[in-house]
Amino acid sequence: MSHKDAARTAIEGHRDALVEISQWMYENPEVAYEERESSARLAQFLSDNGFQVEFPAYGLETAFVARAGNSGPEVVICAEYDALPGVGHACGHNIIATSALGAGVGLLTAADELGFRVVVLGTPAEEKFGGKVDLINAGAFADAAFSMMVHPSTHDVVDPNIISVAHVDVLYRGKDAHASAYPWLGVNALDAFVQAYVNVATLRQQLEPTDKVHGIITHGGEAANIIPSFTRSSWYVRAPEQGRLDILLPRVLACFEAAATATGCKVEFDYVGHTYEDMLSNDLLADYFVSNSKSLGRHMLRGSDLPPSSSGSTDMGNVSKVVPSIHPMLSIDSLPAVNHQPEFAAATVTEAGHAAMIDGAVAMAWTVLDVAENNSWDDITL
């Protein structure tokens, strides 16, 4: 039996267990840096199936590292497992995690036979704080020859448009007053937020089509009869690459500062987590993945086939700047539902969702095997 056949057989042999874990994650979503039960369950699966597991790992309570293979180049397969507030696994991290587990067990035997090491790395907090950046800083990718993961989506795309993002909370501080009897004695922090929102809306007319600014208010006041003395809002500022983000972000911050000046409030900026960088997809890994996906009946699009504005962000972009990486998207046949909708979360635990999980695991394992069997290690560079 070829190494590829053996890998696929091993992955499909664990299908029921992987489906069960994916379903359990869907039913028990945990948000960023609170993924205690999810990380423990994933780490236990890998330990039960022949990996040497360190959990917790790299100073992060909900990170883990599972290792197999005794020598040779190291491959890092990233598992994500944090959910979104309110809509649960509407970005499909239950599929991402179980695909990583599947790829890991698929490569277990070949690692020693072909002379490479495989690491399944549990990476928390992708949705908010950027756990992979913490892992980069802790040395989790220091020995990696390359890294990969897959992500559920509405289409099959090998090198999606993944852009830079900065997360910032904006705090306005004013002064309380009776809203009917003495409003002139107050300094209205809610007015400051409203003005800031209008400022950003006005700025959008002058932005490039691939620039994105979006936000919500998370605290708007205490009662309708009190002039609000404090508001807090949460904003994402995105651009196609870090250089453009460095230009865009100050313009957005100026919108917030202008609202403070206009209303007499004080403004504070609270940066949340890390800045996510744009994704640099490795061409050779992408080519291998496309070929392997075709063998599985998936015909991968290229990011260039999609509108430039069709994009999101991930801390995998930061990984791609330190080690060669890919981050393919796999369709779960969810349309008209799209990522970050409850209906998309439900689609992750359909037969199409399970198929994407298995296909993703097999395609990742086969891509690693292509590199090992063709001795392409030195051809995969940043």
C-alpha positions in Angstrom: 0.0 0.0 0.0 1.3 3.4 -0.9 1.9 6.0 1.8 -1.0 8.1 0.4 -3.4 5.1 0.4 -2.3 4.3 4.0 -2.9 7.9 5.1 -6.4 8.0 3.6 -7.2 4.6 5.1 -6.1 5.8 8.6 -8.0 9.1 8.3 -11.2 7.4 7.1 -10.8 4.8 9.9 -11.1 7.6 12.4 -14.0 9.3 10.6 -16.7 8.4 13.2 -14.5 9.7 16.1 -13.7 12.9 14.2 -17.4 13.5 13.3 -18.3 13.0 16.9 -15.7 15.6 18.1 -16.9 18.1 15.4 -20.5 17.6 16.5 -19.5 18.0 20.2 -17.6 21.2 19.5 -20.6 22.6 17.5 -22.8 21.9 20.6 -20.3 23.2 23.1 -18.7 26.4 21.6 -16.0 28.1 23.6 -14.8 31.6 22.7 -11.2 32.9 22.5 -8.8 31.8 25.3 -11.7 30.1 27.0 -11.5 26.9 24.9 -10.6 24.7 27.9 -12.8 21.7 27.2 -12.2 21.8 23.5 -8.5 21.9 23.7 -8.5 19.2 26.3 -10.6 16.9 24.1 -8.5 17.5 21.0 -5.2 16.9 22.9 -6.6 13.7 24.4 -7.5 12.4 21.0 -4.0 12.9 19.8 -2.5 11.4 22.9 -4.8 8.3 22.5 -3.6 7.9 18.9 0.1 7.8 19.3 1.3 11.5 19.6 3.5 12.9 22.4 1.3 15.7 23.7 2.2 18.7 25.8 -0.8 20.4 27.2 -1.0 23.3 28.1 1.9 24.5 25.9 4.0 27.6 25.2 2.6 29.4 28.2 -1.0 29.5 26.9 -3.6 27.7 29.0 -5.6 26.5 26.0 -2.8 25.7 23.6 -1.3 22.3 23.0 1.4 20.7 20.9 1.3 17.0 19.7 4.4 15.5 18.2 5.2 12.4 16.1 8.3 11.3 14.2 11.8 11.1 15.5 13.9 13.0 13.0 13.9 15.2 9.9 12.1 18.4 8.8 9.2 19.5 10.9 5.7 20.1 9.5 3.2 22.1 11.6 -0.6 21.5 11.1 -2.6 24.2 12.9 -5.8 23.4 14.7 -8.2 26.2 15.6 -11.1 25.7 18.0 -12.4 29.0 19.3 -16.0 29.9 18.5 -17.7 33.3 17.9 -19.8 35.1 20.5 -23.5 34.5 19.9 -23.3 32.4 16.7 -21.0 29.6 18.0 -19.0 27.8 15.4 -20.2 29.9 12.5 -16.6 30.1 11.2 -16.3 26.3 11.2 -13.4 25.9 13.6 -14.9 22.5 14.6 -14.0 21.4 11.0 -10.6 23.1 11.2 -9.7 21.3 14.4 -10.9 17.9 13.3 -9.2 18.2 9.9 -6.0 18.8 11.7 -6.5 15.8 13.9 -7.2 13.7 10.8 -4.2 14.9 8.9 -2.0 14.1 12.0 -3.2 10.5 12.4 -2.9 10.1 8.6 0.8 11.0 8.7 1.7 9.1 11.9 3.2 6.0 10.2 4.8 7.8 7.3 6.7 10.3 9.5 9.3 7.8 10.6 9.3 5.8 7.3 10.0 9.0 5.3 12.0 10.8 7.8 10.0 13.9 8.9 8.3 15.1 12.1 4.7 16.1 12.3 3.3 18.5 14.8 -0.4 19.2 15.4 -0.4 22.6 17.1 -3.5 23.7 19.0 -3.8 27.5 18.3 -6.4 29.3 20.5 -8.1 32.7 20.1 -7.9 33.2 16.3 -11.3 35.0 16.3 -10.2 37.8 18.5 -6.7 38.0 20.1 -4.4 36.2 17.6 -3.1 33.2 19.5 -0.8 32.2 16.7 1.2 35.4 17.2 1.6 34.5 20.8 2.8 31.1 19.7 5.2 32.6 17.1 6.7 34.7 19.9 7.0 31.7 22.1 8.9 29.7 19.5 6.2 27.3 18.4 7.2 27.6 14.7 11.0 28.0 15.2 11.8 24.6 13.7 9.0 24.3 11.1 9.8 23.7 7.5 6.3 24.7 6.6 2.8 25.0 8.1 -0.8 24.5 6.9 -4.4 24.4 7.9 -7.8 24.3 6.1 -10.9 26.4 6.7 -14.5 25.8 5.7 -16.1 28.3 3.4 -18.7 28.6 0.6 -16.1 27.8 -2.2 -13.0 25.7 -2.7 -10.1 28.2 -2.9 -6.4 27.2 -2.4 -5.0 30.7 -1.8 -7.8 32.9 -0.6 -7.5 36.7 -0.3 -6.5 37.1 3.4 -5.8 40.7 4.5 -4.4 42.6 7.4 -6.5 43.8 10.3 -6.1 45.8 13.5 -8.6 45.4 16.3 -9.2 48.5 18.5 -11.8 49.4 21.1 -12.7 53.1 21.4 -13.6 54.6 24.8 -15.3 58.0 25.2 -15.5 59.6 28.6 -17.8 62.6 29.3 -19.9 63.7 32.2 -23.2 62.5 33.7 -26.2 64.8 34.1 -29.9 64.6 34.3 -31.0 64.2 30.6 -34.2 66.4 31.1 -33.5 68.8 33.9 -29.8 69.7 33.3 -28.6 68.3 30.0 -26.3 71.3 29.5 -24.2 70.2 32.5 -23.4 66.9 30.9 -20.8 65.9 28.3 -22.4 63.2 26.1 -20.2 60.2 25.4 -22.9 58.6 23.3 -23.0 61.7 21.0 -19.2 61.1 20.6 -19.8 57.6 19.5 -22.6 58.6 17.1 -20.4 61.3 15.6 -17.5 58.9 15.2 -19.7 56.4 13.4 -20.8 59.1 11.0 -17.2 60.2 10.5 -16.2 56.7 9.5 -19.2 56.4 7.2 -18.2 59.6 5.6 -14.6 58.4 5.3 -15.7 55.2 3.5 -16.4 57.3 0.3 -12.7 58.0 0.0 -11.5 54.6 0.8 -10.1 52.1 -1.7 -12.5 49.2 -2.5 -10.4 46.7 -0.6 -10.2 48.8 2.6 -12.7 47.8 5.3 -13.8 49.4 8.5 -16.6 48.0 10.7 -17.6 48.3 14.3 -20.2 47.9 17.0 -21.1 49.7 20.2 -20.6 47.5 23.2 -21.6 50.0 25.9 -23.9 53.0 25.2 -24.9 54.3 28.6 -26.7 53.4 31.8 -30.2 54.8 31.5 -32.2 57.0 29.0 -32.6 59.8 31.6 -28.8 60.1 32.3 -26.5 61.8 29.8 -24.0 59.0 29.1 -20.6 59.7 30.6 -19.0 56.6 29.1 -19.3 54.6 25.8 -17.2 51.8 24.4 -17.2 50.5 20.8 -15.2 47.8 19.1 -13.7 48.3 15.6 -11.9 46.3 12.9 -9.8 48.2 10.4 -8.6 46.1 7.5 -6.5 46.6 4.4 -5.0 44.3 1.7 -1.5 44.3 3.3 0.3 45.8 6.3 1.7 48.8 4.4 -1.8 49.9 3.4 -3.1 49.3 6.9 -0.4 51.6 8.3 -1.8 54.3 6.1 -5.5 53.6 6.8 -5.5 53.1 10.5 -4.4 56.7 11.4 -7.1 58.1 9.2 -9.7 56.0 11.1 -8.3 57.0 14.4 -8.6 60.7 13.3 -12.4 60.1 12.9 -12.6 59.0 16.5 -10.4 61.9 17.7 -12.5 64.4 15.8 -15.6 63.2 17.5 -14.0 63.7 20.9 -13.1 67.2 20.0 -16.6 68.0 18.7 -18.3 66.8 21.8 -15.8 67.7 24.5 -15.2 64.1 25.5 -11.9 62.4 26.1 -11.1 59.4 23.9 -8.9 56.4 24.6 -7.8 53.6 22.3 -7.6 50.0 23.6 -5.9 47.8 21.1 -7.2 44.2 21.3 -4.8 41.4 20.7 -2.4 41.5 17.8 -2.4 43.0 14.3 -3.1 40.2 11.8 -0.9 40.3 8.7 -2.0 39.5 5.1 -1.5 35.9 4.0 1.5 34.8 1.8 0.5 31.4 0.3 3.4 29.2 -0.7 3.1 28.3 -4.4 4.6 24.8 -4.3 2.4 23.8 -1.4 -0.6 25.3 -3.1 0.2 23.4 -6.3 0.4 20.1 -4.4 -2.8 20.8 -2.5 -4.6 21.6 -5.8 -3.5 18.4 -7.4 -4.5 16.3 -4.3 -7.9 18.0 -4.0 -8.6 17.3 -7.6 -8.0 13.6 -6.9 -10.6 13.9 -4.2 -13.1 15.5 -6.6 -12.5 19.1 -5.5 -11.5 21.7 -8.1 -9.8 24.5 -6.2 -10.2 28.1 -7.3 -7.3 30.6 -7.0 -7.7 33.7 -5.0 -7.2 35.7 -8.2 -10.4 34.1 -9.5 -12.4 36.0 -6.8 -13.2 39.7 -6.3 -10.4 41.4 -4.4 -13.0 42.6 -1.9 -14.0 39.0 -1.1 -11.6 38.6 1.8 -11.2 38.1 5.6 -8.3 38.0 8.1 -6.6 35.5 10.2 -3.5 35.2 12.4 -2.3 32.5 10.0 -1.2 35.5 7.9 1.4 36.2 10.6 2.6 32.5 10.5 3.0 32.8 6.7 5.5 35.6 7.2 7.8 33.4 9.3 7.4 29.9 7.7 6.0 28.9 4.3 2.3 28.2 4.7 -1.0 27.6 3.0 -4.6 28.2 4.3 -7.0 26.6 1.7 -10.8 27.2 2.0 -13.1 24.2 1.5 -16.7 24.4 0.5 -19.3 22.9 2.8 -22.2 23.6 0.4 -23.7 26.1 2.7 -25.0 28.8 0.3 -26.9 31.0 0.7 -25.5 30.8 4.2 -22.0 32.3 4.6 -19.4 32.4 7.3 -20.4 34.1 10.6 -24.1 33.2 10.2 -25.8 30.7 12.4 -26.9 28.8 9.3 -23.3 28.3 8.4 -22.5 26.9 11.8 -25.3 24.4 11.3 -23.9 23.4 7.9 -20.6 22.4 9.5 -22.2 19.3 11.0 -24.0 18.2 7.8 -22.7 15.5 5.5 -21.1 18.2 3.3 -19.4 19.5 6.4 -18.1 16.1 7.4 -16.9 15.5 3.8 -14.9 18.8 3.9 -13.3 17.7 7.1 -12.2 14.4 5.7 -11.1 15.9 2.4 -9.2 18.6 4.1 -7.4 16.0 6.3 -6.5 13.8 3.4 -5.4 16.7 1.1 -3.2 18.1 3.9 -1.7 14.7 4.6 -1.1 14.0 0.9 0.5 17.4 0.4 3.0 16.6 3.2 3.7 13.2 1.6 4.3 14.9 -1.8 6.9 17.0 -0.2 8.5 14.1 1.6 8.4 11.6 -1.3 9.7 14.2 -3.8 12.3 15.5 -1.3 11.0 19.0 -2.0 11.9 20.4 1.4 14.6 22.8 0.1 12.2 24.0 -2.6 9.7 25.4 -0.1 10.9 28.8 0.9 9.5 32.1 1.9 
